[in-house]
Amino acid sequence: MSNSVLSQQDSQQALTSQTIAPQEFPAGGLDPDRFEWQEVWYPVAYVEDLDKSQLTRFTLLEQDIVLWWDKNEQTWRAFVDQCPHRLAPLSEGRINELGQLECPYHGWSFSGTGRCERIPQQAEGTKAEVSGRACVTSMPTTVRQGLLFVYPGRVENASKTKVPIVEPLEEDPEGWICLNTFRDLPYDALTLMENVLDPSHVPYTHHRTVGNRANVSAVELEVVESGKWGFKGTWAEGPRKGTLGRQDTTFIAPGLMWHDLTSKQFGRTLTVVYATPIRKGECRLFARFPFKFSSKLPGLFLKLTPRWYSHIGQNNVLEDDQIFLHYQQRYLEKRGGSANFTKAFYLPTKADLFVFQLRSWVKQYHAEPFPGETLPPPLPKEALLDRYHSHTKKCASCRTALINLQRLRVGVAVVAALVWGLLPLLVLIQGQASIVTATISTLAVVSGALIWFGLSKLERQFYQGREVPPRNLPEKK
């Protein structure tokens, strides 16, 4: 859906697996004093990254699930990734000729509701498949704004619980141009939310990517509304020393936020982040950047930019703070976590007001997603900067671009080798190699080598991030 007008998403919403009723239950359950992370709709994938012919595995709140397209009902399904027979992961199976999910171990097959339709090994006339024990647990799903959402809580609550969508895109749907990316991050959803809610880190952490230290100034944040649902706040002066105008921030508990900024120079810009909890110390980020430009040229440029190329740049930005956030969450845990954040953190300025509000929300509503669990050991830097497993192989655009890039690199090497190999043949034909022939052949080989090395450098960016962030490079004099 990247580089497309958001109003074109209406057709995707027809894929919804159930009708979403008006909100009756707040996200997080009915207890006014406690937030239940199970009772929430979570995005698990952009629809454009899912293959309708293949099964996709995901982990949501430590529960392994399998996502698949039910062609019989024309909707996406989410099953607990365990066959009721012998607990084999269904994600290793296939979608059979009848459009049913088939277990890889013994061929048991299941329709979209989770009902077992066939047990190949049973004797004729027996009906073991009608037992409730033969069913797979199915989770409610829906598609909104190009994202597939899954509800891991009580099934009866799903249709009564509001899907966390980006409200400005619904209120004023025309004219948006949106860049989207995602990545599995080596820190938890609350750490991600804390980071993206904090506008004051951008000039320093993201210096030379999307920030500049020269733009640092006092940050006076204000919370204007709050509750179990989340909070809204504003930054009256706004970024870049007030040159862009006021920035409004919305946090929808537990894992959605957006900054909303309108300026005369650029038009309206949203910075949207979803944090979907995978397990303790790991989450999937969905980042969305909807724009309404004041002129047509920037929008045209974005539409022409390949999605995979945008993802390389966005991965660079994510890696600016990837390593220190991985360690920061561990230091906070050792000091008591959100329950003790006022002692663990020193927050003397209003720049940290949204961070304070988030951690206060966690503490007030007992909203730790994995209470009592401890973080796994820290990862080495090479693993923290991995791009292939955390993004590339799961992204339809980047995965395809990498395959094409590898083919192109091989082709360039073959052509350069053929040109160099033909030079002796030309000598035999001409009796001697002319200066022109030798020059052209040499230039072709040198050009081929330079292109090959350039493609190799580009290919590495699909696998691994930069070890030294741009902010730490020597300043040019």
Secondary structure as GFF3:
##gff-version 3
##sequence-region A 1 477
A	DSSP	beta_strand	4	5	.	.	.	ID=ss1
A	DSSP	three_ten_helix	6	9	.	.	.	ID=ss2
A	DSSP	alpha_helix	10	13	.	.	.	ID=ss3
A	DSSP	beta_strand	42	46	.	.	.	ID=ss4
A	DSSP	three_ten_helix	47	49	.	.	.	ID=ss5
A	DSSP	beta_strand	56	60	.	.	.	ID=ss6
A	DSSP	beta_strand	63	70	.	.	.	ID=ss7
A	DSSP	beta_strand	75	80	.	.	.	ID=ss8
A	DSSP	three_ten_helix	90	92	.	.	.	ID=ss9
A	DSSP	beta_strand	94	95	.	.	.	ID=ss10
A	DSSP	beta_strand	101	102	.	.	.	ID=ss11
A	DSSP	beta_strand	109	110	.	.	.	ID=ss12
A	DSSP	beta_strand	116	118	.	.	.	ID=ss13
A	DSSP	three_ten_helix	128	130	.	.	.	ID=ss14
A	DSSP	three_ten_helix	132	134	.	.	.	ID=ss15
A	DSSP	beta_strand	138	139	.	.	.	ID=ss16
A	DSSP	beta_strand	141	144	.	.	.	ID=ss17
A	DSSP	beta_strand	147	150	.	.	.	ID=ss18
A	DSSP	alpha_helix	155	158	.	.	.	ID=ss19
A	DSSP	alpha_helix	167	171	.	.	.	ID=ss20
A	DSSP	beta_strand	177	185	.	.	.	ID=ss21
A	DSSP	alpha_helix	189	197	.	.	.	ID=ss22
A	DSSP	three_ten_helix	199	201	.	.	.	ID=ss23
A	DSSP	alpha_helix	202	205	.	.	.	ID=ss24
A	DSSP	three_ten_helix	213	215	.	.	.	ID=ss25
A	DSSP	beta_strand	221	227	.	.	.	ID=ss26
A	DSSP	beta_strand	230	235	.	.	.	ID=ss27
A	DSSP	three_ten_helix	240	242	.	.	.	ID=ss28
A	DSSP	beta_strand	247	252	.	.	.	ID=ss29
A	DSSP	beta_strand	256	263	.	.	.	ID=ss30
A	DSSP	beta_strand	267	279	.	.	.	ID=ss31
A	DSSP	beta_strand	282	292	.	.	.	ID=ss32
A	DSSP	alpha_helix	296	304	.	.	.	ID=ss33
A	DSSP	alpha_helix	307	334	.	.	.	ID=ss34
A	DSSP	three_ten_helix	337	340	.	.	.	ID=ss35
A	DSSP	alpha_helix	341	344	.	.	.	ID=ss36
A	DSSP	three_ten_helix	350	352	.	.	.	ID=ss37
A	DSSP	alpha_helix	353	364	.	.	.	ID=ss38
A	DSSP	alpha_helix	381	384	.	.	.	ID=ss39
A	DSSP	three_ten_helix	392	394	.	.	.	ID=ss40
A	DSSP	alpha_helix	396	430	.	.	.	ID=ss41
A	DSSP	alpha_helix	435	460	.	.	.	ID=ss42
A	DSSP	three_ten_helix	470	472	.	.	.	ID=ss43
###
